Amino acid sequence: MQQIVDFILELDKLKGVTRKIRPLGLDRYENSAEHSWQLALLAASLAHHAEAGIEIDRVIRMLLVHDIGEIDTGDIMVFAEGGWTERKAAELAAVTRIFGLLPEPQRLSCSVGLSGNPPRGRASEGVVRHRMRHKENEMRFAKGSVVLGFAAVCFVVAASPYPAWADEDAACAAAEKAGKALVNFVTDASCKLTVNGQGFGVLAANKERMIVIPDNEQKIQCASTEVPGAIAEIEDRLTGCGSTVTLEVANIWRRFTAGKNGTVTDAETGVTWLQSDNGSDIDWEGAKKFCAGKGGRLPTDGELRPLHTEGRVTTQCGEYPCMMSHLFRLTSRFFWSSVPFEKDQAIVIGLAGFRPGVQSVKTNVSKDARALCVVGAK
């Protein structure tokens, strides 16, 4: 039952797929869910005009599911020139993933053809991709018109007689023909996927998804939908089919946990910090006194540097973004360490750059320097 619930919840995402058509009288674009619903009603309304032998219930089911693949691919405009082999492979991968959420007896797989009729004896349902064609199949009524074009038939067949690998082979062949790669992605947290700047929608946590991507040097990024600034990045060249990319989006921020007493603990180092810095410019002696008054101490430079997250999570520190956990509340990017340098200087660590900045600063200087205190350590 839970698999069916997951499938229905996944279908809810079709409401968020915006098409390029405005509903009559409304100043907005329709979504693919209401579009599919309206077409199904249209088929039901025209049932008495259908030719003999047409299974109207089957047509309605076809129309209700014909755009499900757009949950992953977005609306595909018929007016786009070229790239149909790639689009076909992408939608096949999407439909295979979504129907794969169902229990095995109900699971549907998909094979795509550009035209033709569902082969008798194989197809349990036929899903017809309707497309607008230049002044083809038009039904005009008074001031409005309904444009019905049919092309690109996607045959949905029962999974039991046709194994899943056959569908993956079909998707793989289509992707390779288009000069693309077919890659499985899995992530430890919900995130928005982009490859070379092209968006591929949201990946759900711990659910594998098959996606067609460019077959060249790839910059893969997945930005957390939960934590601003949290992102996983991979640069690689994935080719052909069968590669699996695991994205550890949550790993870096789950390392840090916030306590109810205004602290942040780093599970990797065992150090517990005050969540907030002192809030204003402070010199070295003042920083030491501030931390002592909070029941803590200034950190060593060796404790400060590991706070740097290499950009995978950021937090605002004054006017700059710092490469630190989003749990911290900071007012500057420079922090005093407890480590002296020569007779009148101490080490300051900067955490806004691509790597921790280490510099020696005179102990009586206060501009832009802050105290971030350690209040516990293993």
Residue, then its C-alpha position, 0 to 999 in steps of 0.5 A: m500500500q505504501q508504494i501506491v501512496d508514494f506513486i500517487l504523491e509523485l503524480d501530484k508533482l504534475k500540478g507543478v509542470t507549467r505548459k505554454i498554453r493559457p486557460l480561456g479567460l485566465d492570465r496564467y499558464e495551465n499545468s499538465a495535470e489540469h491539461s490531462w484532466q481536461l483532455a480526458l473529459l473531452a474524450a468522454s464527452l465525444a464518446h458517442h461520436a467515436e468510431a465503432g470498436i474504440e474503447i473509450d475507457r482505454v482512451i480516457r486512461m491513456l489521456l490521464v497518464h500521457d504526460i506523466g513523464e513531464i514530472d521529470t522532463g518538464d513540458i516538451m514543446v512540439f514547436a522545438e526543432g530537433g532533439w526528439t531522439e533525446r527527448k524521447a529517451a528522457e521521457l522514457a527514463a522518466v516514465t520507467r522511474i515513475f511507474g517503477l514506484l508501484p508494486e511489482p504486479q502493477r508496475l508498468s514499463c514503457s517503450v517508445g515509438l514515434s508513430g504507429n498503433p499499440p501492438r495487439g497482444r503486447a500493450s496493456e494500455g496505449v499512451v498517446r502523446h498529443r501534439m499541436r501541429h501547424k493547423e492539423n486536426e483543428m476543431r474550431f468552435a465560434k471564438g475558440s479552437v481546440v487543436l488535437g494532434f496525435a503523434a509519438v505513441c508511447f506504449v505502456v506494457a505490463a512489466s511481468p512479461y517484459p523485464a525492466w532491463a529491456d526498457e533500460d536497454a531501449a532507453c540506453a539505445a535511444a540515449e546513445k543514438a542521441g550522443k547522450a549518457l544514461v546515468n542513475f543518480v541517488t542522493d542522501a537528501s532532497c536536492k535540485l540537480t543541474v548538469n552543466g547548468q541544465g536543470f533536471g528537477v528535484l531528486a528525492a532522498n534515497k530514490e534512484r533516478m535514471i536521467v539522460i545527460p550530455d555525453n561530455e565533460q560534466k559539472i554535476q551539482c545538486a543543491s539542497t532543498e532543505v538547507p540554503g547553500a548546501i550543495a554537492e558537486i562532482e566534475d566527471r565524464l560519464t559515458g554510455c549507460g549504467s553509471t551510478v552517481t551518489l551525491e552526498v548532499a546532507n553529509i556535510w551539514r549533518r556533521f553539525t548539530a544545534g543544541k538547545n543552549g545556543t551551541v553547535t557541536d561538530a561531530e567530526t572533531g567533537v568540538t562544541w561551539l557557541q552558536s554566535d560570535n561576540g557581535s562586534d569588533i574585539d581585540w585579542e585580549g577582549a576576545k579571551k575575556f569574552c569567551a572566559g565569561k561565557g564559560g569557554r575559551l578561544p579556539t586554537d587555529g587547528e580547531l577553527r580551520p576544520l569549520h570550513t566546509e569548502g563551500r558545500v554549506t554556507t552561512q552569512c557572516g556580516e556582508y560576506p558568505c562564510m564557508m561554515s555550517h548554516l547553524f552558526r550566527l556570525t557578524s564577521r568573517f575573521f576569528w581570533s585563535s588562542v595561538p600567539f605569534e611572536k610577542d605582539q601578534a596572534i593567529v586569525i582565521g578567515l572563513a569566507g574564502f575557498r580555503p581557510g585564511v591564516q594570518s597573524v594580526k597585532t593583538n591590539v587590532s580589533k577591526d572586523a575581528r570576532a570571538l567565536c568560543v569553544v565551550g566543550a571538546k572531547 
